[in-house]
Amino acid sequence: MAIKFIKRVCKIVSTVLLATGFSCSAGLADPGPKPWENWKTDFERTNIDVSAIISGGPPKDGIPAIDNPKFLSIAEAGALADREPVIGIEINGDARAYPLGVLMRHEIANDVIGGRAVTVTYCPLCNAAIVFDAMINGKRHDFGTTGRLRNSDLVMYDRQTESWWQQFSGKALIGHYVGTQLTPIPSRMESFGNFKKRFPEGKVLTGESGSLDRYGFNPYAGYDSAARPFLYRGEMPEGINPMERVVVIRDGAKQIAVSMLAVRKKGKVSVSGYDISWTKGQASALDTSKISEGREVGNITVTRMKDGKRQDVVHDITFAFVAHAFMPDTEIKK
């Protein structure tokens, strides 16, 4: 099953890259900077073992970030099914939905929400949807894709210094900003139906054509039911399926990981003062080719009481192997 899946994905990637002269080699290609990519990164500055970085196939910006996002009203987004997953964000009364069916093909959207510069990211191989504050040292930054992976997770870069950053952690790995960490912003991976109920006047991201008609498809069909992850060569977690979804809570220095199945069985759990709830209605983005037909995975919310109000907490929903790779000392609660 795993071998067939890898061959299928490799064939898809190879087809996409054929026109540019690149080929898929299942992560075995040299991940180092290529002359034609014109990197300005200071590769001498790093705080990781760079051998852990592998090629994902595409070159620098081979997966194009969205830099001038276009939006539709809820009424205009008729091509989006209620079950389709979106990243829902609200800042200062400005609510926006970023469909995973769009981000599947772009992975990064640079935007301004409610006057706040943000970078909206989605790594399909990790199912990690994370929104970051795009301000660093008082200056707005925008981000692109390097075409590289570490622990199967997107390695992105900022266009101002071309430092390389880990999407899952928000930490700079190579270049000028080594030692710096991006600030995550609360968001929800939720169904479009849920977003509509919360924000009937919200906006919906479209593709660069201004339409959703060409989107909503998953090139990694069957991925989240595969026996093992694609382009990952690290240690697997013990006592849990590596492809099981895990809720990762990031609140300041705190890091908590809870099995999504455990939450689904009970409907709601409380962990260290955080309330984690599950409701039905969201399709998996990584199951069937047409995302809206994906199997039920449901919606997760993570909240806590602060200053007398219930507030969303920074979290994301990823796979168990990802949580283990980047948070090896954090027990996944089951």
RODOBA-86984 format. One line per 4 residues: number of its first residue (from 1); their letters; for each residue x, y, z of C-alpha. Coordinates in nm, 2 decimals, padded with zeros to 4 digits. Last residue first. Layout:
REM RODOBA-86984
NUM) A) X/Y/Z; ... .
END
This chain:
REM RODOBA-86984
334) KKIE) -00.48/00.93/02.40; -00.24/01.20/02.51; 00.06/01.24/02.27; 00.35/01.28/02.51 .
330) TDPM) 00.58/01.58/02.44; 00.95/01.50/02.45; 00.98/01.42/02.08; 00.80/01.75/01.98 .
326) FAHA) 00.92/01.81/01.61; 00.94/01.45/01.50; 00.67/01.32/01.74; 00.41/01.58/01.64 .
322) VFAF) 00.49/01.51/01.27; 00.45/01.13/01.31; 00.12/01.18/01.49; -00.03/01.38/01.20 .
318) TIDH) -00.14/01.74/01.22; -00.42/01.95/01.35; -00.32/02.30/01.46; -00.34/02.51/01.77 .
314) VVDQ) -00.33/02.87/01.89; -00.61/02.91/02.14; -00.95/03.06/02.07; -01.10/03.27/02.35 .
310) RKGD) -01.37/03.23/02.61; -01.40/03.55/02.80; -01.35/03.65/03.16; -01.00/03.78/03.11 .
306) KMRT) -00.91/03.44/02.96; -01.12/03.13/02.95; -00.98/02.87/02.72; -01.05/02.74/02.37 .
302) VTIN) -00.96/02.47/02.12; -01.20/02.39/01.84; -01.19/02.08/01.63; -01.41/02.00/01.33 .
298) GVER) -01.49/01.65/01.19; -01.28/01.38/01.01; -01.55/01.25/00.78; -01.42/01.08/00.46 .
294) GESI) -01.34/01.29/00.16; -01.61/01.37/-00.10; -01.56/01.75/-00.08; -01.19/01.70/-00.14 .
290) KSTD) -01.23/01.54/-00.48; -00.93/01.31/-00.52; -01.03/01.12/-00.20; -00.85/01.12/00.13 .
286) LASA) -00.62/01.41/00.20; -00.85/01.71/00.25; -01.06/01.51/00.50; -01.42/01.62/00.50 .
282) QGKT) -01.57/01.83/00.78; -01.92/01.80/00.92; -01.90/01.65/01.27; -01.82/01.82/01.59 .
278) WSID) -01.52/01.79/01.82; -01.42/02.00/02.12; -01.10/02.07/02.30; -01.12/02.28/02.62 .
274) YGSV) -00.79/02.40/02.76; -00.72/02.43/03.13; -00.45/02.17/03.14; -00.65/01.93/02.92 .
270) SVKG) -01.03/01.93/02.90; -01.21/01.69/02.66; -01.51/01.73/02.44; -01.70/01.50/02.20 .
266) KKRV) -01.59/01.19/02.40; -01.50/00.96/02.11; -01.40/01.25/01.88; -01.15/01.39/02.14 .
262) ALMS) -00.97/01.06/02.17; -00.97/01.02/01.79; -00.81/01.37/01.77; -00.52/01.24/01.98 .
258) VAIQ) -00.39/01.51/02.21; -00.06/01.70/02.19; 00.03/01.98/02.43; 00.31/02.24/02.39 .
254) KAGD) 00.34/02.52/02.64; 00.60/02.79/02.59; 00.34/03.05/02.47; 00.03/02.86/02.40 .
250) RIVV) 00.08/02.60/02.13; -00.18/02.32/02.12; -00.12/02.03/01.88; -00.43/01.83/01.80 .
246) VREM) -00.33/01.49/01.65; -00.45/01.31/01.34; -00.35/00.95/01.31; -00.10/00.90/01.03 .
242) PNIG) 00.18/00.76/01.25; -00.07/00.52/01.41; -00.01/00.53/01.78; 00.17/00.32/02.04 .
238) EPME) 00.52/00.44/01.95; 00.60/00.74/01.73; 00.80/00.68/01.41; 01.16/00.79/01.38 .
234) GRYL) 01.26/00.99/01.08; 01.28/00.91/00.71; 00.98/01.10/00.58; 00.92/01.17/00.21 .
230) FPRA) 00.56/01.02/00.22; 00.41/00.91/00.55; 00.34/00.55/00.65; 00.07/00.29/00.62 .
226) ASDY) -00.14/00.51/00.40; -00.48/00.63/00.52; -00.39/01.00/00.52; -00.24/00.98/00.17 .
222) GAYP) -00.53/00.81/-00.01; -00.54/01.07/-00.28; -00.24/01.30/-00.27; -00.33/01.52/-00.57 .
218) NFGY) -00.63/01.65/-00.38; -00.88/01.86/-00.57; -01.09/02.16/-00.47; -00.96/02.40/-00.73 .
214) RDLS) -01.02/02.48/-01.09; -01.37/02.62/-01.03; -01.28/02.83/-00.73; -01.25/03.15/-00.94 .
210) GSEG) -01.05/03.48/-00.92; -00.79/03.34/-01.16; -00.53/03.36/-00.88; -00.73/03.10/-00.69 .
206) TLVK) -01.00/03.21/-00.45; -01.00/03.31/-00.09; -01.34/03.34/00.08; -01.46/03.65/00.26 .
202) GEPF) -01.69/03.67/00.57; -02.03/03.83/00.60; -02.20/03.52/00.73; -01.91/03.47/00.98 .
198) RKKF) -01.97/03.20/01.23; -02.23/03.02/01.04; -02.04/03.05/00.71; -01.72/02.93/00.88 .
194) NGFS) -01.90/02.62/01.01; -02.03/02.53/00.66; -01.68/02.59/00.51; -01.56/02.32/00.74 .
190) EMRS) -01.29/02.40/01.00; -00.92/02.43/01.04; -00.93/02.71/01.29; -00.71/03.01/01.35 .
186) PIPT) -00.51/03.16/01.64; -00.20/03.35/01.53; 00.15/03.20/01.54; 00.45/03.43/01.61 .
182) LQTG) 00.75/03.36/01.40; 01.07/03.23/01.57; 01.42/03.38/01.54; 01.74/03.19/01.62 .
178) VYHG) 01.86/03.19/01.26; 01.72/03.50/01.10; 02.00/03.58/00.86; 02.03/03.24/00.71 .
174) ILAK) 01.92/02.88/00.79; 01.67/02.72/01.02; 01.43/03.00/01.12; 01.16/02.87/01.35 .
170) GSFQ) 00.79/02.88/01.27; 00.76/02.53/01.43; 00.56/02.35/01.16; 00.66/02.58/00.87 .
166) QWWS) 01.03/02.55/00.93; 01.21/02.86/00.80; 01.48/02.93/00.55; 01.63/03.28/00.53 .
162) ETQR) 01.58/03.46/00.20; 01.66/03.80/00.36; 01.35/03.99/00.24; 01.18/03.71/00.05 .
158) DYMV) 01.12/03.50/00.36; 01.17/03.13/00.30; 00.97/02.81/00.35; 01.06/02.46/00.45 .
154) LDSN) 00.74/02.25/00.43; 00.73/01.94/00.65; 00.82/01.58/00.56; 01.06/01.57/00.86 .
150) RLRG) 01.24/01.86/00.68; 01.12/01.94/00.33; 01.26/02.15/00.04; 01.09/02.32/-00.26 .
146) TTGF) 01.19/02.65/-00.10; 00.84/02.79/-00.09; 00.77/03.16/-00.05; 00.72/03.41/00.22 .
142) DHRK) 00.64/03.78/00.28; 00.78/04.00/00.55; 00.65/04.32/00.71; 00.90/04.51/00.92 .
138) GNIM) 00.87/04.59/01.29; 01.14/04.34/01.40; 00.96/04.06/01.21; 00.60/04.12/01.11 .
134) ADFV) 00.43/03.84/00.91; 00.23/03.71/01.21; 00.19/03.35/01.13; -00.11/03.12/01.04 .
130) IAAN) -00.07/02.74/01.06; -00.24/02.46/00.88; -00.04/02.14/00.92; -00.18/01.84/00.72 .
126) CLPC) 00.18/01.71/00.74; 00.22/01.61/00.38; -00.03/01.88/00.28; 00.17/02.17/00.44 .
122) YTVT) -00.06/02.47/00.47; 00.04/02.83/00.54; -00.13/03.16/00.60; 00.13/03.45/00.63 .
118) VARG) -00.01/03.75/00.81; 00.01/04.13/00.80; -00.24/04.28/01.04; -00.48/04.56/00.93 .
114) GIVD) -00.79/04.34/00.98; -00.63/04.07/00.77; -00.33/04.15/00.55; -00.22/03.87/00.32 .
110) NAIE) 00.06/03.64/00.21; -00.08/03.30/00.11; 00.14/02.99/00.13; 00.08/02.62/00.04 .
106) HRML) 00.00/02.71/-00.33; -00.16/02.41/-00.48; -00.31/02.25/-00.17; -00.37/02.61/-00.05 .
102) VGLP) -00.67/02.63/-00.29; -00.84/02.30/-00.19; -00.74/02.38/00.17; -00.99/02.67/00.14 .
98) YARA) -00.87/03.00/00.31; -01.16/03.16/00.49; -01.15/03.52/00.59; -01.31/03.72/00.88 .
94) DGNI) -01.22/04.09/00.93; -01.37/04.21/01.26; -01.04/04.30/01.42; -00.88/03.97/01.31 .
90) EIGI) -01.09/03.66/01.22; -00.93/03.35/01.07; -01.08/03.03/00.93; -00.86/02.78/00.75 .
86) VPER) -01.09/02.59/00.52; -01.20/02.23/00.50; -01.47/02.13/00.25; -01.79/01.99/00.41 .
82) DALA) -02.01/02.29/00.31; -01.92/02.25/-00.05; -01.72/02.54/-00.23; -01.84/02.61/-00.59 .
78) GAEA) -02.10/02.85/-00.45; -01.83/03.10/-00.33; -02.02/03.40/-00.45; -02.27/03.40/-00.17 .
74) ISLF) -02.00/03.38/00.09; -01.83/03.68/-00.07; -01.53/03.61/-00.29; -01.17/03.70/-00.24 .
70) KPND) -00.85/03.76/-00.43; -00.50/03.72/-00.28; -00.21/03.91/-00.43; 00.09/03.72/-00.31 .
66) IAPI) -00.03/03.36/-00.34; 00.27/03.13/-00.31; 00.39/02.94/-00.61; 00.49/02.58/-00.57 .
62) GDKP) 00.80/02.58/-00.79; 00.89/02.89/-00.58; 01.25/02.74/-00.53; 01.26/02.41/-00.71 .
58) PGGS) 00.99/02.14/-00.70; 01.08/01.78/-00.60; 01.05/01.77/-00.22; 01.43/01.79/-00.19 .
54) IIAS) 01.56/01.69/00.15; 01.66/01.87/00.47; 01.79/01.64/00.75; 02.14/01.67/00.61 .
50) VDIN) 02.13/02.03/00.72; 02.18/01.93/01.08; 02.03/02.23/01.25; 02.13/02.57/01.39 .
46) TREF) 02.23/02.74/01.06; 02.44/03.03/00.94; 02.69/02.93/00.66; 02.40/02.91/00.42 .
42) DTKW) 02.37/03.29/00.41; 02.07/03.31/00.18; 02.08/03.51/-00.14; 01.96/03.22/-00.35 .
38) NEWP) 01.97/03.26/-00.73; 01.76/02.94/-00.81; 01.96/02.88/-01.13; 02.28/02.81/-00.93 .
34) KPGP) 02.11/02.54/-00.72; 02.09/02.54/-00.34; 02.13/02.20/-00.18; 01.85/01.95/-00.16 .
30) DALG) 02.03/01.69/-00.39; 01.76/01.46/-00.51; 01.67/01.16/-00.29; 01.33/01.30/-00.18 .
26) ASCS) 01.12/01.06/-00.38; 01.32/01.12/-00.70; 01.08/01.35/-00.88; 01.21/01.53/-01.19 .
22) FGTA) 01.29/01.88/-01.30; 01.30/02.01/-01.66; 01.04/02.28/-01.61; 00.78/02.11/-01.83 .
18) LLVT) 00.83/01.78/-01.65; 00.76/01.92/-01.31; 00.38/01.86/-01.29; 00.41/01.52/-01.45 .
14) SVIK) 00.69/01.43/-01.21; 00.48/01.54/-00.91; 00.19/01.32/-01.02; 00.42/01.02/-01.09 .
10) CVRK) 00.59/01.06/-00.75; 00.24/01.07/-00.58; 00.15/00.74/-00.75; 00.48/00.57/-00.68 .
6) IFKI) 00.46/00.67/-00.31; 00.10/00.53/-00.29; 00.20/00.20/-00.44; 00.49/00.17/-00.20 .
2) AM) 00.27/00.25/00.10; 00.00/00.00/00.00 .
END
